[in-house]
Amino acid sequence: MPLWSSPLAIKATLLSPDGGSSETRRVQLPSASIKFGEAVKLLSGRFGVSIAEKATYVDEDSLSITVTSDEEWKDALAMGVLNFQISKVSKSLSDDWEIVGTQAVSSQIVQDGISWTSSIQFWVNGEEVVVQNPSPNVRLLDWLRDMKGLNGTRAGCQEGGCGICTVALGRFNPSTKSVELVPINSCLRRLCAVDGCHIITTQGIGCKDKGFHPIQSAIAAGNGSQCGFCTPGWVMNMYALLEKSKNPSAEEVEQHFDGNLCRCTGYRPILSSFGTFAKGGSRCGEHKSVMHPSALLDRATEPLHFVDSGTGEEWYRPLSLEQYLTVMSACKGKTLRPLVASTADGVEKYLTKPGQSHAGTVYIDISLLPELADCQISAEGARFGAAL
């Protein structure tokens, strides 16, 4: 039985008119207690079409069960049903379509004197991606697996505690005039928050067809992969370390992995394998970098605003305190949630009340506010910005 106050991921298959399977998507419900009508609105927003208020699933006796009410929906979720079939009606919701392309789309809406852009542009393993009006509740992990088919990035604890879902995120720093790359938990990072970033996954650094990366070869040769489920996360964390330091010390390697867990307790062979890249090791200097797209270096950053018509959730990314205060004023009376990296999502389910929903929440990404991203030292003491 699910925790009713916790988010819940389901898979919905949108049937074509002839009854065949036309499209399947993984959808993150704000909570397991969401009402059926609200779930239908959420699915409509994700698929970009108007969904009929009816869903079906196959039970343990291989019978097709129909859901049309809140009680039937709750019973299905209580029994652990996570796969549903839905159908569409004729009304189109083209405003909520998710568009993936190779050229940036500049869709701007002027509100309160601010030109808000309604699309994000980023790169995955060097490939440019544009998503129009992404939903604030879609995680990077789910998008990589379900939309891009990059299943090498795996879901573990989904709380940011095991490191299995680790990918590398690169962002251009105008102060240093370089791309800074860090490992992140893709289960906590929302898709809305990767605008202007380069996401690198384990399949992006090497694979069987194109050849394995030295890190991948090392952990395999050193028997550092047992069941293999956590291996991609370890590999990407090590990749991020070598991007930061080409010749790390043995101690740096050992201290770098406090965010990765191995349920097979295979830490010694993992450490030994990665230790070969340390200064004086047999693989020191063998690291190969994935080139960052040149467009990442001169891309203009714009304020963002997205709306999920299914849940009423909104996402803003202001670029100044003035814009931030404008958003605060415009959204007065709504639930506001400023955030930087969404790390609180990992423990939120233990702190929320049963039945609590995020519908209508306004998320404000404050990560690029310069006033909150600096550190000032003076005779009076130290002042640290909230977005550091």
C-alpha positions as a Markdown table, in Angstrom:
| # | Residue | x | y | z |
|---|---|---|---|---|
| 1 | Met | 0.0 | 0.0 | 0.0 |
| 2 | Pro | 1.5 | 3.4 | -0.9 |
| 3 | Leu | 2.1 | 6.2 | 1.5 |
| 4 | Trp | -0.8 | 8.5 | 0.7 |
| 5 | Ser | 1.1 | 11.7 | 1.3 |
| 6 | Ser | 4.0 | 10.7 | -0.8 |
| 7 | Pro | 4.5 | 11.2 | -4.6 |
| 8 | Leu | 3.7 | 8.1 | -6.7 |
| 9 | Ala | 4.9 | 7.2 | -10.1 |
| 10 | Ile | 2.5 | 5.4 | -12.5 |
| 11 | Lys | 2.7 | 4.4 | -16.1 |
| 12 | Ala | -0.1 | 5.4 | -18.4 |
| 13 | Thr | -0.7 | 4.0 | -21.9 |
| 14 | Leu | -2.6 | 6.3 | -24.2 |
| 15 | Leu | -4.6 | 4.0 | -26.6 |
| 16 | Ser | -5.1 | 4.9 | -30.2 |
| 17 | Pro | -8.7 | 4.9 | -31.7 |
| 18 | Asp | -8.3 | 1.3 | -32.9 |
| 19 | Gly | -7.4 | 0.1 | -29.4 |
| 20 | Gly | -3.7 | -0.3 | -30.0 |
| 21 | Ser | -1.0 | 1.1 | -27.8 |
| 22 | Ser | 0.1 | 4.5 | -29.1 |
| 23 | Glu | 2.2 | 6.0 | -26.4 |
| 24 | Thr | 3.3 | 5.2 | -22.8 |
| 25 | Arg | 4.6 | 7.7 | -20.3 |
| 26 | Arg | 5.7 | 7.6 | -16.8 |
| 27 | Val | 3.8 | 10.2 | -14.7 |
| 28 | Gln | 4.7 | 11.4 | -11.3 |
| 29 | Leu | 1.5 | 12.0 | -9.2 |
| 30 | Pro | 1.9 | 14.7 | -6.5 |
| 31 | Ser | 0.6 | 12.2 | -3.9 |
| 32 | Ala | -1.1 | 8.8 | -3.9 |
| 33 | Ser | -4.2 | 10.5 | -2.4 |
| 34 | Ile | -4.8 | 12.5 | -5.6 |
| 35 | Lys | -8.5 | 12.3 | -6.7 |
| 36 | Phe | -9.3 | 10.6 | -10.0 |
| 37 | Gly | -10.5 | 13.8 | -11.6 |
| 38 | Glu | -7.3 | 15.6 | -10.7 |
| 39 | Ala | -5.3 | 12.6 | -12.0 |
| 40 | Val | -7.1 | 12.8 | -15.3 |
| 41 | Lys | -6.3 | 16.5 | -15.6 |
| 42 | Leu | -2.6 | 15.8 | -14.9 |
| 43 | Leu | -2.6 | 13.0 | -17.6 |
| 44 | Ser | -4.2 | 15.4 | -20.0 |
| 45 | Gly | -1.5 | 17.9 | -19.5 |
| 46 | Arg | 1.3 | 15.3 | -19.9 |
| 47 | Phe | -0.1 | 13.8 | -23.1 |
| 48 | Gly | -1.3 | 17.1 | -24.6 |
| 49 | Val | -4.8 | 15.8 | -25.3 |
| 50 | Ser | -8.1 | 15.8 | -23.4 |
| 51 | Ile | -8.3 | 12.4 | -21.6 |
| 52 | Ala | -11.6 | 10.7 | -21.1 |
| 53 | Glu | -12.5 | 10.2 | -17.4 |
| 54 | Lys | -12.1 | 6.5 | -17.5 |
| 55 | Ala | -9.0 | 4.3 | -17.0 |
| 56 | Thr | -8.5 | 0.5 | -17.2 |
| 57 | Tyr | -6.0 | -1.9 | -15.7 |
| 58 | Val | -5.5 | -5.7 | -15.7 |
| 59 | Asp | -5.9 | -7.4 | -12.3 |
| 60 | Glu | -4.2 | -10.5 | -10.9 |
| 61 | Asp | -6.9 | -12.7 | -12.6 |
| 62 | Ser | -6.1 | -11.1 | -16.0 |
| 63 | Leu | -9.4 | -9.3 | -16.0 |
| 64 | Ser | -9.8 | -5.8 | -17.4 |
| 65 | Ile | -11.0 | -3.5 | -14.6 |
| 66 | Thr | -12.5 | -0.1 | -15.3 |
| 67 | Val | -12.0 | 3.0 | -13.1 |
| 68 | Thr | -14.4 | 5.9 | -13.3 |
| 69 | Ser | -14.6 | 7.2 | -9.6 |
| 70 | Asp | -12.5 | 8.3 | -6.8 |
| 71 | Glu | -13.2 | 5.1 | -4.8 |
| 72 | Glu | -12.2 | 2.8 | -7.7 |
| 73 | Trp | -9.1 | 4.8 | -8.3 |
| 74 | Lys | -8.1 | 4.7 | -4.6 |
| 75 | Asp | -8.8 | 0.9 | -4.5 |
| 76 | Ala | -6.6 | 0.4 | -7.5 |
| 77 | Leu | -3.6 | 2.3 | -6.0 |
| 78 | Ala | -4.1 | 0.6 | -2.7 |
| 79 | Met | -3.7 | -2.8 | -4.4 |
| 80 | Gly | -0.4 | -1.6 | -6.0 |
| 81 | Val | -1.7 | -1.0 | -9.5 |
| 82 | Leu | 0.7 | 1.3 | -11.3 |
| 83 | Asn | 0.0 | 0.6 | -15.0 |
| 84 | Phe | -3.2 | 2.1 | -16.5 |
| 85 | Gln | -4.7 | 2.4 | -20.0 |
| 86 | Ile | -6.4 | 5.6 | -20.9 |
| 87 | Ser | -8.1 | 7.0 | -24.0 |
| 88 | Lys | -8.5 | 10.5 | -25.4 |
| 89 | Val | -11.5 | 12.6 | -26.5 |
| 90 | Ser | -11.4 | 14.9 | -29.4 |
| 91 | Lys | -10.6 | 18.2 | -27.6 |
| 92 | Ser | -7.0 | 19.3 | -28.1 |
| 93 | Leu | -4.7 | 20.8 | -25.5 |
| 94 | Ser | -2.0 | 21.9 | -27.8 |
| 95 | Asp | -0.9 | 24.6 | -25.4 |
| 96 | Asp | 0.5 | 21.9 | -23.1 |
| 97 | Trp | 2.3 | 19.8 | -25.7 |
| 98 | Glu | 5.8 | 18.8 | -24.8 |
| 99 | Ile | 8.1 | 19.6 | -27.8 |
| 100 | Val | 11.5 | 18.0 | -28.2 |
| 101 | Gly | 13.6 | 19.4 | -31.1 |
| 102 | Thr | 17.0 | 20.4 | -32.2 |
| 103 | Gln | 16.5 | 24.2 | -32.3 |
| 104 | Ala | 15.7 | 26.5 | -29.5 |
| 105 | Val | 12.1 | 27.8 | -29.4 |
| 106 | Ser | 11.8 | 31.3 | -28.0 |
| 107 | Ser | 8.3 | 31.4 | -26.6 |
| 108 | Gln | 7.9 | 34.5 | -24.5 |
| 109 | Ile | 5.0 | 35.8 | -22.4 |
| 110 | Val | 5.1 | 39.3 | -21.1 |
| 111 | Gln | 3.7 | 39.6 | -17.6 |
| 112 | Asp | 4.2 | 42.5 | -15.2 |
| 113 | Gly | 6.7 | 44.0 | -17.6 |
| 114 | Ile | 8.9 | 40.8 | -17.6 |
| 115 | Ser | 9.3 | 38.7 | -20.7 |
| 116 | Trp | 9.1 | 35.1 | -19.3 |
| 117 | Thr | 10.3 | 32.3 | -21.6 |
| 118 | Ser | 8.2 | 29.2 | -21.6 |
| 119 | Ser | 10.7 | 26.7 | -22.9 |
| 120 | Ile | 14.0 | 25.3 | -21.7 |
| 121 | Gln | 17.1 | 24.5 | -23.8 |
| 122 | Phe | 19.8 | 22.0 | -22.6 |
| 123 | Trp | 22.0 | 19.3 | -23.9 |
| 124 | Val | 22.1 | 15.6 | -23.1 |
| 125 | Asn | 25.4 | 13.8 | -24.0 |
| 126 | Gly | 26.2 | 16.6 | -26.5 |
| 127 | Glu | 22.7 | 16.5 | -28.1 |
| 128 | Glu | 20.6 | 19.7 | -28.0 |
| 129 | Val | 17.1 | 19.4 | -26.5 |
| 130 | Val | 14.3 | 21.9 | -26.3 |
| 131 | Val | 11.2 | 21.2 | -24.2 |
| 132 | Gln | 8.2 | 23.5 | -24.3 |
| 133 | Asn | 6.4 | 24.2 | -21.0 |
| 134 | Pro | 7.8 | 21.4 | -19.0 |
| 135 | Ser | 5.8 | 20.3 | -15.9 |
| 136 | Pro | 7.3 | 21.4 | -12.6 |
| 137 | Asn | 6.7 | 17.9 | -11.2 |
| 138 | Val | 8.7 | 16.0 | -13.8 |
| 139 | Arg | 12.1 | 14.8 | -12.5 |
| 140 | Leu | 15.2 | 14.7 | -14.6 |
| 141 | Leu | 15.6 | 11.0 | -13.8 |
| 142 | Asp | 12.2 | 10.1 | -15.2 |
| 143 | Trp | 12.6 | 12.2 | -18.3 |
| 144 | Leu | 16.0 | 10.6 | -19.1 |
| 145 | Arg | 14.6 | 7.1 | -18.8 |
| 146 | Asp | 11.1 | 7.5 | -20.2 |
| 147 | Met | 11.6 | 10.2 | -22.9 |
| 148 | Lys | 15.2 | 9.6 | -24.0 |
| 149 | Gly | 15.4 | 5.9 | -23.3 |
| 150 | Leu | 18.7 | 6.4 | -21.3 |
| 151 | Asn | 18.0 | 3.5 | -18.9 |
| 152 | Gly | 21.6 | 3.3 | -17.8 |
| 153 | Thr | 20.6 | 6.0 | -15.3 |
| 154 | Arg | 18.7 | 4.1 | -12.7 |
| 155 | Ala | 16.2 | 4.8 | -9.9 |
| 156 | Gly | 17.3 | 3.7 | -6.4 |
| 157 | Cys | 16.1 | 5.2 | -3.1 |
| 158 | Gln | 14.7 | 8.2 | -4.9 |
| 159 | Glu | 15.6 | 10.3 | -1.9 |
| 160 | Gly | 19.0 | 11.4 | -2.9 |
| 161 | Gly | 20.7 | 9.1 | -0.5 |
| 162 | Cys | 22.1 | 6.2 | -2.5 |
| 163 | Gly | 23.7 | 7.9 | -5.5 |
| 164 | Ile | 22.5 | 5.2 | -8.0 |
| 165 | Cys | 20.9 | 7.9 | -10.2 |
| 166 | Thr | 24.0 | 10.1 | -10.4 |
| 167 | Val | 24.6 | 12.0 | -13.6 |
| 168 | Ala | 27.1 | 14.8 | -14.3 |
| 169 | Leu | 25.8 | 18.4 | -14.8 |
| 170 | Gly | 27.8 | 21.0 | -16.6 |
| 171 | Arg | 26.9 | 24.7 | -16.4 |
| 172 | Phe | 28.9 | 27.7 | -17.8 |
| 173 | Asn | 30.2 | 30.0 | -15.1 |
| 174 | Pro | 30.5 | 33.6 | -16.5 |
| 175 | Ser | 32.9 | 34.5 | -13.6 |
| 176 | Thr | 35.5 | 31.8 | -14.5 |
| 177 | Lys | 34.6 | 31.7 | -18.2 |
| 178 | Ser | 34.5 | 27.9 | -18.0 |
| 179 | Val | 32.1 | 25.1 | -17.7 |
| 180 | Glu | 31.9 | 23.7 | -14.2 |
| 181 | Leu | 30.8 | 20.1 | -13.9 |
| 182 | Val | 29.4 | 18.5 | -10.8 |
| 183 | Pro | 27.7 | 15.2 | -10.0 |
| 184 | Ile | 24.0 | 15.4 | -9.1 |
| 185 | Asn | 21.2 | 13.1 | -8.0 |
| 186 | Ser | 18.8 | 13.1 | -11.0 |
| 187 | Cys | 16.0 | 11.8 | -8.8 |
| 188 | Leu | 15.9 | 15.2 | -7.0 |
| 189 | Arg | 16.6 | 17.5 | -9.9 |
| 190 | Arg | 13.5 | 18.7 | -11.7 |
| 191 | Leu | 13.6 | 18.9 | -15.4 |
| 192 | Cys | 12.7 | 22.6 | -15.3 |
| 193 | Ala | 16.0 | 23.3 | -13.4 |
| 194 | Val | 18.3 | 22.1 | -16.2 |
| 195 | Asp | 17.9 | 25.0 | -18.6 |
| 196 | Gly | 21.3 | 25.9 | -20.0 |
| 197 | Cys | 23.0 | 22.8 | -18.7 |
| 198 | His | 24.8 | 19.9 | -20.2 |
| 199 | Ile | 23.7 | 16.5 | -18.8 |
| 200 | Ile | 26.2 | 13.6 | -19.2 |
| 201 | Thr | 25.1 | 10.1 | -18.4 |
| 202 | Thr | 26.9 | 6.8 | -18.2 |
| 203 | Gln | 25.8 | 6.0 | -21.8 |
| 204 | Gly | 27.2 | 9.3 | -22.9 |
| 205 | Ile | 30.7 | 8.6 | -21.8 |
| 206 | Gly | 30.9 | 5.1 | -23.2 |
| 207 | Cys | 29.0 | 1.9 | -24.3 |
| 208 | Lys | 29.5 | -1.4 | -26.0 |
| 209 | Asp | 29.0 | -0.2 | -29.5 |
| 210 | Lys | 31.2 | 2.9 | -29.4 |
| 211 | Gly | 33.7 | 1.6 | -26.8 |
| 212 | Phe | 33.8 | 1.9 | -23.0 |
| 213 | His | 35.2 | 4.8 | -21.1 |
| 214 | Pro | 38.4 | 4.0 | -19.1 |
| 215 | Ile | 36.4 | 4.4 | -15.8 |
| 216 | Gln | 33.9 | 1.8 | -17.0 |
| 217 | Ser | 36.6 | -0.6 | -18.1 |
| 218 | Ala | 38.4 | -0.2 | -14.8 |
| 219 | Ile | 35.5 | -1.0 | -12.6 |
| 220 | Ala | 34.7 | -4.0 | -14.7 |
| 221 | Ala | 38.3 | -5.3 | -14.8 |
| 222 | Gly | 38.6 | -4.8 | -11.0 |
| 223 | Asn | 35.4 | -6.7 | -10.2 |
| 224 | Gly | 33.9 | -3.6 | -8.8 |
| 225 | Ser | 30.6 | -4.4 | -10.3 |
| 226 | Gln | 28.6 | -7.2 | -8.6 |
| 227 | Cys | 24.9 | -7.0 | -9.3 |
| 228 | Gly | 25.7 | -3.9 | -11.3 |
| 229 | Phe | 22.7 | -1.9 | -10.4 |
| 230 | Cys | 24.6 | 0.9 | -8.6 |
| 231 | Thr | 27.6 | 0.9 | -11.0 |
| 232 | Pro | 26.4 | 3.7 | -13.3 |
| 233 | Gly | 26.1 | 6.1 | -10.3 |
| 234 | Trp | 29.6 | 5.2 | -9.1 |
| 235 | Val | 31.0 | 5.7 | -12.6 |
| 236 | Met | 29.5 | 9.1 | -13.1 |
| 237 | Asn | 30.6 | 10.3 | -9.7 |
| 238 | Met | 34.2 | 9.2 | -10.6 |
| 239 | Tyr | 33.8 | 10.9 | -14.0 |
| 240 | Ala | 32.9 | 14.2 | -12.3 |
| 241 | Leu | 35.9 | 13.9 | -9.9 |
| 242 | Leu | 38.3 | 13.4 | -12.8 |
| 243 | Glu | 36.8 | 16.4 | -14.6 |
| 244 | Lys | 37.7 | 18.5 | -11.6 |
| 245 | Ser | 41.1 | 17.0 | -11.0 |
| 246 | Lys | 42.9 | 14.9 | -13.6 |
| 247 | Asn | 45.4 | 13.6 | -11.1 |
| 248 | Pro | 43.6 | 13.2 | -7.7 |
| 249 | Ser | 45.3 | 11.8 | -4.7 |
| 250 | Ala | 44.3 | 8.4 | -3.3 |
| 251 | Glu | 42.6 | 10.2 | -0.4 |
| 252 | Glu | 40.6 | 12.5 | -2.7 |
| 253 | Val | 39.3 | 9.4 | -4.5 |
| 254 | Glu | 38.3 | 7.7 | -1.2 |
| 255 | Gln | 36.6 | 10.8 | 0.2 |
| 256 | His | 34.7 | 11.5 | -2.9 |
| 257 | Phe | 32.1 | 8.7 | -2.7 |
| 258 | Asp | 30.3 | 9.3 | 0.6 |
| 259 | Gly | 27.1 | 9.8 | -1.5 |
| 260 | Asn | 27.2 | 6.4 | -3.2 |
| 261 | Leu | 26.0 | 3.1 | -1.7 |
| 262 | Cys | 26.6 | -0.5 | -2.8 |
| 263 | Arg | 24.1 | -3.0 | -1.4 |
| 264 | Cys | 26.4 | -5.8 | -2.3 |
| 265 | Thr | 29.0 | -4.4 | 0.1 |
| 266 | Gly | 31.6 | -4.3 | -2.7 |
| 267 | Tyr | 33.3 | -1.2 | -1.6 |
| 268 | Arg | 36.9 | -2.5 | -1.6 |
| 269 | Pro | 37.0 | -3.6 | -5.3 |
| 270 | Ile | 35.3 | -0.3 | -6.3 |
| 271 | Leu | 37.8 | 1.8 | -4.4 |
| 272 | Ser | 40.7 | -0.3 | -5.7 |
| 273 | Ser | 39.4 | 0.1 | -9.3 |
| 274 | Phe | 39.0 | 3.8 | -9.0 |
| 275 | Gly | 42.3 | 4.1 | -7.1 |
| 276 | Thr | 44.1 | 3.3 | -10.3 |
| 277 | Phe | 43.3 | 6.8 | -11.6 |
| 278 | Ala | 44.9 | 8.4 | -8.6 |
| 279 | Lys | 48.3 | 10.1 | -8.8 |
| 280 | Gly | 50.9 | 7.3 | -9.4 |
| 281 | Gly | 48.2 | 4.7 | -10.3 |
| 282 | Ser | 48.3 | 2.5 | -13.4 |
| 283 | Arg | 45.5 | 4.4 | -15.1 |
| 284 | Cys | 46.5 | 7.9 | -14.0 |
| 285 | Gly | 46.0 | 10.3 | -17.0 |
| 286 | Glu | 43.8 | 7.9 | -19.0 |
| 287 | His | 40.6 | 9.9 | -18.3 |
| 288 | Lys | 38.7 | 11.1 | -21.4 |
| 289 | Ser | 36.3 | 14.1 | -21.4 |
| 290 | Val | 33.1 | 14.4 | -23.2 |
| 291 | Met | 33.2 | 17.7 | -25.1 |
| 292 | His | 30.7 | 20.4 | -24.0 |
| 293 | Pro | 28.6 | 22.0 | -26.8 |
| 294 | Ser | 30.0 | 25.3 | -28.0 |
| 295 | Ala | 26.6 | 26.9 | -27.7 |
| 296 | Leu | 26.7 | 26.4 | -24.0 |
| 297 | Leu | 29.5 | 29.0 | -23.7 |
| 298 | Asp | 27.6 | 32.0 | -25.2 |
| 299 | Arg | 24.0 | 31.2 | -24.5 |
| 300 | Ala | 21.8 | 34.0 | -23.2 |
| 301 | Thr | 20.0 | 33.2 | -19.9 |
| 302 | Glu | 16.4 | 34.3 | -19.7 |
| 303 | Pro | 13.7 | 34.3 | -17.0 |
| 304 | Leu | 11.5 | 31.3 | -17.1 |
| 305 | His | 7.8 | 30.5 | -16.3 |
| 306 | Phe | 6.0 | 27.2 | -16.8 |
| 307 | Val | 2.4 | 26.1 | -15.9 |
| 308 | Asp | 1.1 | 22.6 | -15.5 |
| 309 | Ser | -2.6 | 22.8 | -16.5 |
| 310 | Gly | -3.3 | 19.4 | -14.8 |
| 311 | Thr | -2.1 | 20.3 | -11.3 |
| 312 | Gly | -2.0 | 24.1 | -11.4 |
| 313 | Glu | 1.7 | 24.0 | -10.4 |
| 314 | Glu | 3.9 | 26.8 | -11.7 |
| 315 | Trp | 7.6 | 27.3 | -12.0 |
| 316 | Tyr | 9.4 | 30.6 | -12.1 |
| 317 | Arg | 13.1 | 31.3 | -12.5 |
| 318 | Pro | 13.7 | 35.0 | -11.9 |
| 319 | Leu | 17.1 | 36.5 | -12.7 |
| 320 | Ser | 17.1 | 39.4 | -10.2 |
| 321 | Leu | 15.7 | 40.2 | -6.8 |
| 322 | Glu | 13.3 | 42.6 | -8.4 |
| 323 | Gln | 11.9 | 39.9 | -10.6 |
| 324 | Tyr | 11.7 | 37.6 | -7.6 |
| 325 | Leu | 9.6 | 40.2 | -5.6 |
| 326 | Thr | 7.4 | 40.6 | -8.6 |
| 327 | Val | 6.6 | 36.9 | -8.6 |
| 328 | Met | 6.0 | 37.0 | -4.9 |
| 329 | Ser | 3.5 | 39.8 | -5.3 |
| 330 | Ala | 1.7 | 38.2 | -8.3 |
| 331 | Cys | 1.3 | 34.9 | -6.6 |
| 332 | Lys | 0.1 | 36.2 | -3.3 |
| 333 | Gly | -2.3 | 33.8 | -1.6 |
| 334 | Lys | -0.7 | 30.7 | -3.3 |
| 335 | Thr | 1.7 | 28.2 | -1.8 |
| 336 | Leu | 5.2 | 29.5 | -2.6 |
| 337 | Arg | 8.3 | 27.3 | -2.5 |
| 338 | Pro | 11.7 | 28.9 | -3.2 |
| 339 | Leu | 14.3 | 26.3 | -4.1 |
| 340 | Val | 17.8 | 25.8 | -5.4 |
| 341 | Ala | 18.6 | 22.1 | -6.0 |
| 342 | Ser | 15.4 | 20.5 | -4.6 |
| 343 | Thr | 17.4 | 18.4 | -2.1 |
| 344 | Ala | 14.5 | 18.6 | 0.4 |
| 345 | Asp | 12.4 | 16.5 | -1.9 |
| 346 | Gly | 14.2 | 13.4 | -0.6 |
| 347 | Val | 12.8 | 13.7 | 2.9 |
| 348 | Glu | 9.7 | 15.7 | 2.3 |
| 349 | Lys | 7.5 | 12.6 | 2.2 |
| 350 | Tyr | 8.3 | 11.9 | 5.8 |
| 351 | Leu | 7.3 | 15.4 | 6.9 |
| 352 | Thr | 4.1 | 16.0 | 4.9 |
| 353 | Lys | 0.6 | 15.3 | 6.3 |
| 354 | Pro | -1.5 | 12.5 | 4.9 |
| 355 | Gly | -3.5 | 13.7 | 1.9 |
| 356 | Gln | -1.4 | 16.8 | 1.5 |
| 357 | Ser | -1.1 | 17.8 | -2.2 |
| 358 | His | 1.3 | 20.0 | -4.1 |
| 359 | Ala | -1.4 | 21.1 | -6.6 |
| 360 | Gly | -1.3 | 24.8 | -7.2 |
| 361 | Thr | 2.2 | 25.2 | -5.6 |
| 362 | Val | 4.4 | 27.9 | -7.2 |
| 363 | Tyr | 8.1 | 26.9 | -7.3 |
| 364 | Ile | 10.6 | 29.7 | -7.6 |
| 365 | Asp | 14.1 | 28.8 | -8.7 |
| 366 | Ile | 16.5 | 31.2 | -6.9 |
| 367 | Ser | 19.7 | 29.6 | -8.0 |
| 368 | Leu | 20.6 | 32.3 | -10.4 |
| 369 | Leu | 19.9 | 35.3 | -8.2 |
| 370 | Pro | 23.3 | 37.1 | -8.0 |
| 371 | Glu | 22.3 | 38.7 | -4.7 |
| 372 | Leu | 21.8 | 35.2 | -3.1 |
| 373 | Ala | 24.8 | 33.5 | -4.7 |
| 374 | Asp | 27.7 | 35.4 | -3.1 |
| 375 | Cys | 29.7 | 35.4 | 0.1 |
| 376 | Gln | 30.8 | 38.6 | 1.8 |
| 377 | Ile | 33.4 | 38.9 | 4.6 |
| 378 | Ser | 33.7 | 42.0 | 6.6 |
| 379 | Ala | 34.7 | 43.3 | 10.1 |
| 380 | Glu | 31.1 | 42.6 | 11.2 |
| 381 | Gly | 31.3 | 38.9 | 10.2 |
| 382 | Ala | 30.4 | 36.7 | 7.2 |
| 383 | Arg | 27.3 | 36.9 | 5.0 |
| 384 | Phe | 26.4 | 33.8 | 2.9 |
| 385 | Gly | 23.8 | 33.9 | 0.2 |
| 386 | Ala | 20.8 | 31.5 | 0.4 |
| 387 | Ala | 21.6 | 30.1 | -3.0 |
| 388 | Leu | 25.2 | 29.1 | -2.3 |
